[in-house]
Structure formats: C-alpha cells, structure tokens
Amino acid sequence: MGHPVIEQKKSVKEGFIGQRMIVLPPNIKRKISKNPLTKNFYLTAIGHYPKALNHERERKTGSNQYIFIYCVDGAGCIYIDDQRHELHPNTFFIIPKNISHRYHSSETTPWTIYWVHFTGLLSENIYERYSEAGKPTAQTIPYDENRIKFFEEIYSIMEHSFNDKEMEAANFNLLHFISSFIYYKESHPEVYNTDSISSSITFMKQHIHETPGIEQLAKQQNVSISHYSRSFKQKTGLSPINYFNQLKIQKSCQYLYFTDRSIKQIALDLGFDDQYYFSRLFKNVIGVSPAIYKKQHKK
C-alpha cells in the first residue's frame, strides 16, 4: 500500500511556531570559503522547521548551494525536473545546486524538517555519493536520536559565535552529520547484510568461544556443506573454518591487549585445546607469536 497523495493549498515563507534558522552573513561566508580548514565543505544556512504548515519554496533558477532536507515527522514533496519526490518520517533528500526546484509541506500532515545549505570544494563529491546514477532520490534511514543531538551541537556552536574556531568546529561536525546519512549503509552493514554468508559470519561472531564444525555452520544456514563452502569462499576468499579462525585470532588480540589472561587461558576460552596450535595459527595471521604481541603491547 503506497503513501497517500500529499496535497498543499496555501503557502507561507515565514512564521512557523518554533522555527529556528541561521543564515551566515556574506562576510562570514567569504572567510569560511578562504579558510583551508573549512573551504572544502561548509554550510551557509541551517534550520529546523517543526510542523511547518503551508511551508513552500520555489527557486526557478535553483540555488548555488546543495540543500539537505531531513524529515522526522509529517510529510512533504520535492519537485525536480518534473519528478515528484515524497518525504515521510525518517527520509532525507539533497537538492542539487543550480537546478530549478520546488518543495512544500503537506496540508494535512505538515512536515517537521531539519535542513542545511552546504557547499565547498568537496560538496559535489559528497552529493555524488548520495545520488543514485546521478539523480537525487528520497532515501530512508532508521531514526537515531544521536543524529538530532549532533545537529543541535552544530546549531548551538553557530548561535554562540561566528569566529574562526567555532566555524571550523561547526563545519567539521557538519561533514560528520551529513556523512551519517550518506554512509549509513556502509557504517552499519549488519542492518543491510541479510544474505546467508553475512548471516553465517554474524553467527560466528556470536559463537566466537565455541568450535562449530563445517557441518554445523552449513546446517545453521540450511544449505549443503558443498554449497555453503563454495559460496563462502566466493564472497570472502577464505574457507569458513579459516575465516572463523581469523575471527578468533582477532578476538585473542583484544584479550592480549586488554586483559591479564594467560595465553593458555585465552586459547581455551576461544575453543583451542592445543595452546601450541593456537600460537602457530596466531603467528601465521598476525606475524608474531602471542607472547611477543603481548609483550609489545603491554609496554
């Protein structure tokens, strides 16, 4: 079942209850654009419009900055090149620069949006990472309260001062904020990796202290051993057991670094009955023995 058609009847440009907006003065924008620490990626305006009834904006010649809009409640529409894009809770959109566009809030369920105008030497590259085949599209992202807190930090810095260090801090945070949307999938692969091999790797990590054999690993995915082994190696370049052992060695490095457990105890905790086999495997993967690794990192 699709979303209901979003209608809009009356437009206003200002005056939403609770609205907040900061637009940088031209002299501050010039300073930021020349600062080597900020010129690559910086904002020119930032705002939050809660329940923005009758909000509408049209720019027939576009904007010379990119416009990021994140909807957390209600709904609205964005029109670009005769294409209609609907925003609903937990969707975001980046309007490309220098292109005619129009957007408006829903008449019945007005949107609540966080928005930023950004530009800089890296802005085009950031936009390309967001777009799909060069085209803008409304993208869904799970809600995260920390993301809103990060926006508030940026806004608070800018309310406090337009001095160089404050603007540097705000724009460093801005890149992190925008990246948290664009690179969410890459930063949270567990949310998107639902294929059988990714599921098997998750199973391995959850059972890192056990020693399931190839039969149990294949059975856990409801596939034959031959199919499981072939698919696993195609995706990872390693056999399932070799991959699992590498995960165990990575975990053992954490134990050697952060705990006072003996090498023998760590081997047993990770399912290795033979301490010497564990030590040989560790050296093959890490390049040094567990004893040397522990000595180096305990200095």
C-alpha positions, 0 to 999 in steps of 0.5 A: 500500500503506497503513501497517500497523495500529499496535497498543499493549498496555501503557502507561507515563507515565514512564521512557523511556531518554533522555527529556528534558522541561521543564515551566515552573513556574506562576510562570514561566508567569504572567510569560511570559503578562504579558510583551508580548514573549512573551504572544502565543505561548509554550510551557509544556512541551517534550520529546523522547521517543526510542523511547518504548515503551508511551508513552500519554496520555489527557486526557478533558477535553483540555488548555488548551494546543495540543500539537505532536507531531513524529515522526522515527522509529517510529510512533504514533496520535492519537485525536480525536473518534473519528478515528484519526490515524497518525504515521510518520517525518517527520509532525507533528500539533497537538492542539487545546486543550480537546478530549478526546484520546488518543495512544500509541506503537506496540508494535512500532515505538515512536515517537521524538517531539519535542513542545511545549505552546504557547499565547498570544494568537496560538496559535489563529491559528497552529493555524488555519493548520495545520488543514485546514477546521478539523480537525487532520490528520497532515501530512508534511514532508521531514526537515531536520536544521536543524529538530532543531538549532533545537529543541535551541537552544530546549531548551538556552536553557530548561535554562540559565535561566528569566529574562526574556531567555532566555524571550523568546529561547526563545519567539521561536525557538519561533514560528520552529520551529513556523512551519517546519512550518506554512509549509513549503509556502509557504517552499519552493514549488519542492518543491510547484510541479510544474505546467508554468508553475512548471516553465517559470519554474524553467527560466528561472531556470536559463537566466537568461544565455541568450535562449530564444525563445517557441518554445523555452520552449513546446517545453521544456514540450511544449505549443503556443506558443498554449497555453503563452502563454495559460496563462502569462499566466493564472497570472502576468499577464505574457507569458513573454518579459516575465516572463523579462525581469523575471527578468533585470532582477532578476538585473542588480540583484544584479550592480549591487549586488554586483559591479564589472561594467560595465553593458555587461558585465552586459547581455551576460552576461544575453543583451542585445546592445543595452546601450541596450535593456537600460537602457530595459527596466531603467528601465521595471521598476525606475524608474531607469536602471542607472547611477543604481541603481548609483550609489545603491547603491554609496554 
